Amino acid sequence: MKTVTKMGPKRSKKTPTKSTDTLDYSSFQNEFSPIKLVESPGLQRQGNLTGTARKLKDGAADLHNYIQSWNGYKTEGSNIISDIANIKLEKILENEESVDQNDKMLPESLLPLCEKLNNVLQKLEKITVKLSRLAEMCKGLAELEKYKGDGDVVLFQTWDIDQFVTVFSQISNMYEKEYRMKQFILENICHVNDRNSIMFYSSTWIHEPYIDINISLMLESVLLETNHKT
């Protein structure tokens, strides 16, 4: 006698779908934030970071601190630039109204301000050197990982070592160019004799044309990727 096995209703199996979206790191305008992966190798060893992962995480913290210091010195310099601009504009006005067109356009009151601005610039230069060293450190780690055959390994959540190299290098290059611009402003703002030039230099110091508008997003992405922020 045959045994009849009762069959229940078939359950439909859901086929998991894979996301084909990728992040385009070549453009700051696209998404730059990392995506947390549950099975990420980096997430499984966050409690005991060593080697490359440890150095990159420390480097990300340094990157954040250096940029915060830069912003503080930039604000300090902006206040000095404003004082210089006010003195220069006042002197230009006096010269326009004076019969003697040979009035001094470089009053002594500018000298201490120029000295203060030069001190700020020296601090900014030190930051650019530190950022450059971070970028070089990252490149050295990348060469080491590739030598070991681990160049494409995900160190934390979604980034491999090359993506860290790209971001650190781009940030370092931005601030190096911006430092050169600020150096040019220091060398010229006290010597110009027209309003437009003075206002141009003042505005350029504040708005920092060489630093990309998405610098905050880039920095945030580095901190999220290395789990400094969640």
C-alpha positions as CSV (number, residue, x, y, z in Angstrom):
1,M,0.0,0.0,0.0
2,K,1.4,3.3,-1.1
3,T,1.8,6.0,1.4
4,V,0.5,9.3,0.2
5,T,2.4,12.3,1.3
6,K,0.3,15.4,1.7
7,M,1.8,18.4,0.0
8,G,1.2,21.9,1.4
9,P,1.0,25.0,-0.6
10,K,4.3,25.9,-2.2
11,R,6.0,28.9,-0.7
12,S,7.4,31.3,-3.1
13,K,11.1,32.1,-2.5
14,K,12.2,35.6,-2.7
15,T,15.3,36.1,-4.8
16,P,17.5,38.6,-3.2
17,T,18.3,41.5,-5.4
18,K,21.8,42.9,-5.6
19,S,22.4,46.6,-5.8
20,T,24.4,47.6,-8.9
21,D,24.9,51.1,-7.7
22,T,28.5,52.2,-7.3
23,L,30.1,55.3,-6.0
24,D,31.9,57.6,-8.3
25,Y,34.8,59.0,-6.4
26,S,36.1,61.0,-9.4
27,S,33.5,63.7,-8.9
28,F,32.7,65.5,-5.7
29,Q,29.2,66.2,-7.0
30,N,28.2,62.5,-6.7
31,E,27.6,60.5,-3.6
32,F,30.8,60.1,-1.5
33,S,29.4,58.6,1.7
34,P,30.3,55.0,2.5
35,I,27.7,52.3,2.8
36,K,27.9,50.0,5.9
37,L,28.2,46.3,4.9
38,V,27.4,43.8,7.7
39,E,30.0,41.4,6.4
40,S,32.7,44.0,5.8
41,P,36.0,42.5,7.0
42,G,36.9,45.8,8.6
43,L,33.8,45.8,10.8
44,Q,34.7,42.4,12.2
45,R,38.0,43.6,13.6
46,Q,37.3,47.2,14.7
47,G,38.2,46.3,18.3
48,N,41.8,45.5,17.5
49,L,43.0,47.6,14.6
50,T,46.7,47.1,13.7
51,G,49.0,47.9,10.8
52,T,47.5,49.7,7.8
53,A,44.0,50.0,9.2
54,R,45.3,51.5,12.5
55,K,47.5,54.1,10.6
56,L,44.7,55.1,8.3
57,K,42.2,55.6,11.2
58,D,44.8,57.7,13.0
59,G,45.5,59.6,9.8
60,A,41.8,60.3,9.4
61,A,41.6,61.9,12.9
62,D,44.7,63.9,12.1
63,L,43.2,65.1,8.8
64,H,40.1,66.3,10.6
65,N,42.2,68.1,13.3
66,Y,44.4,69.8,10.7
67,I,41.5,71.1,8.7
68,Q,39.8,72.5,11.9
69,S,43.1,74.2,12.8
70,W,43.3,75.7,9.3
71,N,39.7,77.1,9.5
72,G,40.6,78.7,12.8
73,Y,43.7,80.4,11.4
74,K,41.8,81.4,8.3
75,T,39.2,83.2,10.5
76,E,42.1,84.9,12.4
77,G,43.6,86.0,9.1
78,S,40.2,87.2,7.8
79,N,39.9,89.6,10.8
80,I,43.4,91.0,10.1
81,I,42.7,91.3,6.4
82,S,39.6,93.3,7.2
83,D,41.6,95.7,9.4
84,I,44.2,96.1,6.6
85,A,41.4,96.7,4.0
86,N,39.8,99.4,6.2
87,I,43.1,101.3,6.7
88,K,43.9,101.1,2.9
89,L,40.4,102.2,1.9
90,E,40.5,105.1,4.3
91,K,43.9,106.1,3.0
92,I,42.7,105.9,-0.6
93,L,39.8,108.2,0.2
94,E,42.1,110.7,1.9
95,N,44.4,110.6,-1.1
96,E,41.6,111.2,-3.5
97,E,40.4,114.3,-1.6
98,S,43.9,115.6,-0.9
99,V,45.6,118.2,-3.1
100,D,48.9,116.4,-2.6
101,Q,48.5,113.2,-4.5
102,N,51.8,111.9,-3.2
103,D,50.4,111.0,0.3
104,K,51.9,107.8,1.7
105,M,49.8,104.8,0.7
106,L,51.6,102.5,3.2
107,P,51.0,104.0,6.6
108,E,52.9,102.7,9.6
109,S,49.7,101.4,11.2
110,L,49.8,98.6,8.5
111,L,53.1,97.2,9.6
112,P,52.0,95.4,12.8
113,L,49.0,94.0,10.9
114,C,51.2,92.7,8.1
115,E,53.4,91.0,10.7
116,K,50.4,89.4,12.3
117,L,49.1,88.1,8.9
118,N,52.6,86.7,8.2
119,N,52.5,84.8,11.5
120,V,49.1,83.3,10.5
121,L,50.5,82.4,7.1
122,Q,53.4,80.5,8.8
123,K,50.9,78.5,10.7
124,L,48.9,77.7,7.6
125,E,52.2,76.6,5.9
126,K,52.8,74.1,8.7
127,I,49.4,72.6,8.2
128,T,50.0,72.1,4.4
129,V,53.2,70.3,5.3
130,K,51.4,68.0,7.7
131,L,48.7,67.3,5.1
132,S,51.3,66.5,2.5
133,R,53.0,64.1,4.9
134,L,49.6,62.4,5.5
135,A,49.1,62.0,1.7
136,E,52.6,60.5,1.4
137,M,52.0,58.2,4.3
138,C,48.9,56.9,2.6
139,K,50.7,56.3,-0.7
140,G,53.4,54.4,1.2
141,L,50.7,52.2,2.8
142,A,49.1,51.6,-0.6
143,E,52.5,50.4,-2.0
144,L,53.0,48.1,1.0
145,E,49.5,46.6,0.7
146,K,49.9,46.0,-3.1
147,Y,53.3,44.4,-2.4
148,K,51.6,42.0,0.0
149,G,48.8,41.4,-2.6
150,D,46.2,43.1,-0.4
151,G,45.7,46.3,-2.5
152,D,42.1,45.7,-3.2
153,V,41.1,44.5,0.4
154,V,38.3,46.5,2.1
155,L,40.0,47.9,5.3
156,F,36.9,49.2,7.0
157,Q,33.5,49.3,5.3
158,T,33.6,49.9,1.6
159,W,36.9,51.6,0.7
160,D,40.1,50.0,-0.4
161,I,43.5,51.6,0.1
162,D,43.4,53.4,-3.3
163,Q,40.3,55.4,-2.3
164,F,42.1,56.6,0.8
165,V,45.1,57.7,-1.4
166,T,42.8,59.6,-3.7
167,V,41.0,61.5,-1.0
168,F,44.1,62.3,1.1
169,S,46.0,63.5,-2.0
170,Q,43.2,65.6,-3.3
171,I,42.7,67.4,0.0
172,S,46.5,68.0,0.4
173,N,46.7,69.5,-3.1
174,M,43.7,71.8,-2.4
175,Y,45.3,73.3,0.7
176,E,48.7,73.6,-0.9
177,K,47.3,75.7,-3.7
178,E,45.2,77.7,-1.3
179,Y,48.3,78.4,0.9
180,R,50.1,79.8,-2.2
181,M,47.1,82.1,-2.9
182,K,47.1,83.4,0.6
183,Q,50.9,84.0,0.4
184,F,50.2,86.1,-2.7
185,I,47.6,88.1,-0.9
186,L,50.0,88.8,2.0
187,E,52.6,90.0,-0.4
188,N,50.3,92.4,-2.3
189,I,47.4,93.6,-0.3
190,C,49.3,96.3,1.6
191,H,50.7,97.8,-1.7
192,V,47.6,98.1,-3.9
193,N,46.1,101.5,-4.3
194,D,42.6,100.9,-5.6
195,R,39.4,99.7,-4.0
196,N,38.7,96.9,-6.4
197,S,42.0,95.1,-5.7
198,I,41.6,95.5,-2.0
199,M,38.1,94.0,-2.1
200,F,39.3,91.2,-4.4
201,Y,42.1,90.2,-2.0
202,S,39.8,90.3,1.0
203,S,37.1,88.2,-0.7
204,T,39.6,85.7,-2.0
205,W,41.1,85.1,1.5
206,I,37.6,84.4,2.9
207,H,36.1,82.3,0.1
208,E,39.2,80.1,-0.7
209,P,38.8,79.4,-4.4
210,Y,41.2,76.4,-4.4
211,I,39.3,74.5,-1.7
212,D,36.5,72.5,-3.2
213,I,33.0,73.3,-2.0
214,N,32.5,69.6,-1.1
215,I,35.5,69.5,1.2
216,S,33.1,68.9,4.2
217,L,31.5,66.0,2.4
218,M,34.9,64.4,1.7
219,L,36.1,64.8,5.3
220,E,32.8,63.4,6.6
221,S,33.2,60.4,4.3
222,V,36.6,59.7,5.6
223,L,35.5,59.9,9.2
224,L,32.4,57.7,8.5
225,E,34.5,55.1,6.6
226,T,37.0,54.8,9.4
227,N,34.2,54.7,12.1
228,H,35.2,57.9,13.8
229,K,31.6,58.9,13.2
230,T,28.5,56.7,12.9
